Amino acid sequence: MEIGLTLSLPRDELTVPVARRIVDSAMSAIGVDAGCASDVTLALTEACTNVVKHAGPADEYELEFKLDNSSCEIWVKNFGAADIAGFSTSEAAHDAERGRGFQLMRALVDDLHFVSDEVEGTIVVLRKTVTYRPGGLLDVAANGAAAKR
């Protein structure tokens, strides 16, 4: 099974919780474990917030979400040029007021990287192996298919 959705959103702070709720609802409906879904939605929140606050001149951004039997992948595209080589890869100081978003995303997902594309702008890519709760849609589908054999 695979689901995917794409959201085109205005670059406004109010869109961040909307994106988070839509992705969280999709994961919950499919049966992703609550802890795993929480990690994904928090990383997504950080990525979207960074785009809203720091992206180039574009008026909107796009979020692509894909979920399959074993993993999810999120692409947050800002349609603006950014110098990804200039992104800080070092850890923020313990008393820093800002700069912890990348650290947080790295801690929550299995893979975080950035892509710079002439057409699609700067893309934050998040990947995480997902776990499903017992009795969820995938669990029922897998056990139902096994029982029919």
N, C-alpha and C positions, 0 to 999 in steps of 0.2 A: 504494500500500500504506500502511496505517496500523496501528500497534499501540498499545495503551494498557493501562495497568495501574494499579490503585489499591491502596495498602497502608495499612491501619489499624494503627498501631503504638503500643505503650505508650510513654509519655514516659520513656524510659530510655536512657542513653548506649549500652547494648549494641545498641540497634536501629539506630544510625547506620551501622555497617559492614554490617549486614544489608541495609538499604535500598540502600547504595552497591553492594554485590555483585549484588543483583538487577537493578538498572538497568544496571550495567556488563555483566552477562551477556546481557541482552536486546539491548543495542546491539552487542555482539560477535557474537551469533548472527545478527543482521540484516546485519552487515557495515559498521558505522560505523568509520571510520578510528580507529586506536588513540589518536592524539593528540587528536582531537576528543572521543572518549569520555572520555579522561582529564580534559579541561577540564570536561566536563559533570559527571562524578562528583565532582570536587573542589568545584565550586560547590554541588552537591547536598549534599555532606558539610557544608559551611559552613552552609547553610540549615537542615539538620536539627539540627545542633549548636546553632545559635542557638535553635531552638524548644525543644529539650530543656533547655537551660540557662536561658532567659529568658522562656519563655511564661507565660501566666496559669495559672489553677488547674486546667486540664483534665488528666486522667490519660492522655490519648492524643493523638496527632496523626495526620494523614493526608498521604500523598504520592500525587499523581497524576502519571503520566508518560505523555506522548504523543509518538510518533515517526512521522513520515511521510517521504515521499521527499526532503524538503528541510530539515526542521527538527525540533527537539524542543522540548517545553514541559514544564516541571515546576512544579507547584503544591504548596507545602508549607503545610498549614493547621494552625494551632495551637488552634483552637476556643476561644481566650481573647481577651479584649479587650486591645488594646494601642494606645498612642497613636502611630500611625505618623508623625504630624507631628513627634514628638519624636525619631525616628530620626536619628542623625547622618549627614549627607551629606558632611561634611568628611573630609579624609584624616587618618588617625591619624599621630601623630608617629613619626619613625623609631625612636625608642627606646621606643615604647609597648608595654606588655605585652599589651594588649587592644585591640579595636576595629578590627582589620584585616579582619574577615570580609566586610563590605560591599564594601570596596575590592577584595578578592580576587575576590568573586563578579562585580563589575562588570568586572574585567579578563578574566574567563574566558568570559563569555556576551555575547551581543549586546544583550540587554535584561534588566534587573533592575528590578522595581517591586513595590510593596506595595499590597495591597488590604485595606481594613477592611470587614468584612461583619457585620451583626448576628447572623446565623445561623451562618456558617462561621468567624467570628473573624478573625484576622489571617492573611493569605495572602502568602507570598513567591512571586513568579512569576519564573521563569527561562526565557528563550528563547534558543536558539542555532541558527544555520544549521549543518547537519551535512554532513560530507563522508563519502563511502563509499569503502572500499578496493576496488581492482580485484579482480574475481573474487568479490566478496561477493554475497549473495543479490540485492540490488537490481541490481547490475551484470549478473549472469547473467540475471535476469528481463528486464531491458531489452534486452540483446543477443539473448537467445533470442527475444523477441517481434519484434525487428527482423529477425532471420534468417528467421522464418517468413513474413514479408510478401513 
